[in-house]
Amino acid sequence: MVTSVPRLVIAAPSSGSGKTTVATGLMAALTARGLAVSPHKVGPDYIDPGYHALATGRVGRNLDAYLCGPELVGPLFAHGARGCDIAVVEGVMGLYDGAAGEGELASTAQVAKLLRAPVVLVVDASSQSRSVAALVHGFASFDPEVRIGGVILNKVGSDRHEALLREALDSVGVPVLGVLRRAAPVETPSRHLGLVPVAERGALAVEAVAAMAAQVAGGCDLAALVALARSAGPLAGAGWDAGEALVSSPPPPLPFPSPGALPPDSRSALDGPRPQAPDGLVDAGRPVRVAVAGGAAFTFSYPEHAELLTAAGAEVVVFDPLRDEELPEGTAGLVVGGGFPEVYASELSANEGLRKSVAELALSGAPVAAECAGLLYLCRDLDGLPMCGVLDASARMSERLTLGYRDAVAVSDSTLAGAGTRMRGHEFHRTVVEPDAGSAPAWGMRAPERRVEGFVERGVHASYLHTHWASEPGVARRFVERCRTS
């Protein structure tokens, strides 16, 4: 199978250059012209895809070569872009920045090469003129396999400034595809973990995306950008499919004989080979209801998770912990992903009915998977306010930002993974949980530092680590199987 969807990557020399404004504005501007636009984001970011979805009316999807492996970037892209007229991929950080100490891994440049997609470089030109030529030349020549197809100049001060920039770039041979004037920024407020998510802003987010679209439509050559996207080479390989992924994924590993805390003098779980279970898939059987937290407090979720749960035989039902006073009727399993419970701690605490419902489900032994925000919600308290009390742990806000990719291995057998399952994940939070691990930790971190964290208790798996289940589809299969048998 060959994917021929026109596509381009919006990148920049560094963060703060205007990638999100240009990428989101371009998505919205092309959608307004009747094109079906497939939105994508390089890296683990959950927030930008929300703006992309608002701009296009389609689910925003991540392309992360660290979390999922380079081999899944193309299939996941083809899955998201199926049936679309064009795809726009927003990069992460600077074009060549990726996982620390891992070379090009997870960089925008690597993803562009894997997709055989031309790159549009968004340059903050506010404090330069002729030097822009040296900058663009350097980025265009650094890796011959990365094709810089054009430049969009951002924060240009005047007609004279624009003329100087264009004259300088004439010598580089990279066309200018857009010029955005220095102006008041589009209203996209930020806080401790980046932009405020779309789900929290309502009509204001709609207005912000419309303003981005107007900026890009007014300052960029949309026809030239579409022509550039059409120059992308064909991409061989089938699109990712949740059902096929479950069939082809290896069965989850058998539990270690004595799961639990990693002994201080033992590294077997971190360094040893991965044990294997007998062949065989989960019995499709009757659908089981899996409740997934949503709403303004829990906005972080990769769409592939719900797709995998559904393919494994679950009926996925979204509920809002800020509004719903009990879990959906018939809930057999619970998934609480990331988000901002610290912002809504008072409202979450005040919803005593739902907190009690969650605690009762967890105490019954039903499968519960909680990541980051979900971990905080399951704690005894958050910033002194009562939470669900499933875990004998206390959470609080911190001044320290914990951020980065993690190479992890499951230490304890759980409803998500057998001990020994290796997964890559990402941490992104300004909170602290004390203690940081239970008597049966969830994960042992192999890199960048060696430690254990998280909690495995009864059917609960709670951790700070965000993972992408497409990299290990057996996680969803195992979870649904436990929902049937718990």
C-alpha angles and dihedrals in degrees: 000000000000126000113211101170108143109248145170137183123231108213139160141200090250145351115286095038095114105267095140094049093048097042095045093041091050092049091051094043093051091045090053088056091058101263122136100233123198110210123210138172127203113228136015098303114137099183105060092053088061090060090044090054090051090050096050108023089236132103113273111232133199126228108201119168092189099051096038104021126249090271092068098048094084096043093046090048092050090048092055095040096049110132095007130128096218140358128218119197119196113210130221128242112324119349095257098034116111142141109345112262093002101100112227094346112135093001123136088243092058092049091048090053093046089052094042085229129153116241128229110204116214108206126193098223097175096114104031144058120173092013088072087077093058091047095050092042090053094050093045094050101037094087116018090202091063111081114209100201099179149339132243111202113215130197095017111176107207147342089273091051090050092050092052092049094048092047091052093049093050088077093054097055095228111126122234106236098178147005122206116192125229105266143141106300120253108266103262106142121207135202138175097319101031133271119012106254122253092243090064097048106049113176092009090063090051090052092048093052091047089052091050090050091051092050093051096042091050097045107030135069099241093183091054091047091052090048090052091050089052090057091068112118123245115278114221122214139060124283118256115267123191095216094048090046091056092049095048098040117102115253116264116270121262116257119263112253092252111025117187140085116001108251111242092237096044129083097170094114092049099041108022128099119274112259117229132222126213118278120268141099130245114274105259090217122145120341115263123208116245116188115213120196115236139151128092096315097052110039101138112101136124110231091225089069093064090042091054093046090051092048089050090057105270129135102221114212120183119214133179116234089200094059112016114084096202139017118272112280113270096019109171098173138016133215118190111180133182132305140105112310088150089066092050099034094125094051093044091049092048091056093082094161094061093042089055091046092052092047092050092050092050093046090052089064095249116151114271122179116191128179125191102306088032089054090054092048092054093051125102091251143350118215088342096308119117116255130177096302093217091130125047091231138104126224130202141168117264137195090230121091114216108201137157151075119294133203104213142175127200108252098186132041108252145162088270104043143001117244108275096037108138120212137163119230147165134239123206119162147114096211136093129214119204117234095026094205137028129224086275106040122205100222141017111211115223095181150065086001130001113243142118126244144166135042137274111187126155103317094339124112109181126170145143090239118108111208134183109230094204086076091058109021090176087077091070093042092051092047093052091045090054089049088059096047103036 
